[in-house]
Amino acid sequence: FDRAIRIHSFLVNRAELPEKERAAALSELALDYLKAGMYDRAESAYESLALFKGREVEAHEALMHIYVTEHEWKKAIDAAQKLSGLGRKLNHEISHYYCELASLSRLAKDASRAMQYTNAALEQNPDNPRALSMSADLALEAGDKEGALEAWNKIEEVQSEYLPLIAAKKADVLAEADQQAALAYLHEAFAKTGSVDVLKAAVQRIAAWGDPQAASGFAAEALKKSPSLSTLAVMSSIKAKANPRDEQVKLLADITARQSKLVSRYQCRHCGFLAHTFCWQCPGCEQWDTFPPLRVDEVKNKRR
C-alpha cells in the first residue's frame, strides 16, 4: 500500500500530467487509501475526484460507501442526493439512512427528532417496513394506538413478509380491547408465516391470559404442521412451564432451546451471509433489506 500510494501521489502531483490521466491517478490513489483503511484520506481524495468531469458518479458512490461504513448518516444522505442528481435512484438507501438517524434519536430519548427522521424516511420510500415499524413504535410511545395500528396495517398490506416483526406488538394493542381478537390475529399470522417468533408470541399470551393447556396444544399442533427444532423448543418450553417439577421435561426444554439457537439463523438473499439476529443491512455485502424475517429452517418449512 505504501508503495502504491507513493507512486500514485507522485503522478497526481506532476504538473505536466493531462487532466484525464491526473483523474485516473487520483482515482487509484483514493482506492489505495480506501483499501488501506485510511478513510479520512480516501474521503479527501474522492472529494477532489468529484471535481473532475465524468468522475462524479464514481467519487460520490465511494464517498457514500465510506460514510455508511463510518455511520456518518447525514453525509451519506448528502452523497446519495448528489448521486440522485446524476441520474441514480437511491430513495431506498436514503430512506434507511434516515431510519438510522431516527434510531440514534430514539436512543437519545429525542422522540420529536426521531419522528422527523422517520417521516423523512417515509417520504423517500412510503413502503419501507422499517420506517413504518418505527413510526408505529413512536406512535405507541406517544399514546397514539390508532396511529400505531395504522402503520402496522400498512406493513401487512404492502410488505406482508415482515409480519413476524410486528405481530406480537400489534396483538398486545388489540388485546387491550379484545383478547380473543388478539389471539385470532396471532393464529392467522402464524398460519400465514410459519414464524417461530409469532408462535412464541401466541403461546406466551395464551398461557398468560389463563389457558396454559390451550397454549401447549397450539404449540403441539404447530409442530405437526411445521416440524423444526425451533418449533420443538417452543413446545418444550411451554410444557416445562406447565410442569415445573418434571425434571425430564425441563431438561428437554433446556437442550432444545440451546440447540435451536445454534441452527436458527437468518440468511442474506444476496450473498448468503448467516446471522443469529435479524438485520436491515447485511454485515457481509452491506445491501439493505436482503434478510427475510424468517430463519433458514422456517423458510424451508414454508417451501414444503
Salt bridges, closest charged atoms under 4 A:
GLU16 OE2 - ARG14 NH2 2.56
GLU19 OE2 - ARG22 NE 3.60
ASP32 OD2 - HIS8 ND1 2.51
GLU43 OE2 - LYS75 NZ 3.60
GLU58 OE1 - ARG55 NH1 2.75
GLU61 OE2 - ARG88 NH1 2.04
ASP78 OD2 - LYS82 NZ 3.41
GLU100 OE2 - ARG130 NH2 2.98
ASP110 OD2 - ARG113 NE 3.53
ASP127 OD1 - LYS154 NZ 3.88
ASP137 OD2 - ARG106 NH1 3.73
ASP137 OD1 - LYS169 NZ 3.05
GLU141 OE2 - ARG106 NH2 2.29
GLU156 OE2 - LYS170 NZ 2.94
GLU161 OE1 - ARG269 NH2 2.67
ASP172 OD1 - ARG205 NE 2.75
GLU176 OE1 - LYS145 NZ 2.27
GLU188 OE2 - LYS192 NZ 3.27
ASP197 OD2 - ARG295 NH1 3.24
GLU286 OE1 - HIS65 ND1 3.38
ASP289 OD2 - HIS92 NE2 3.14
ASP289 OD2 - HIS96 NE2 3.00
GLU298 OE2 - ARG295 NH1 3.53
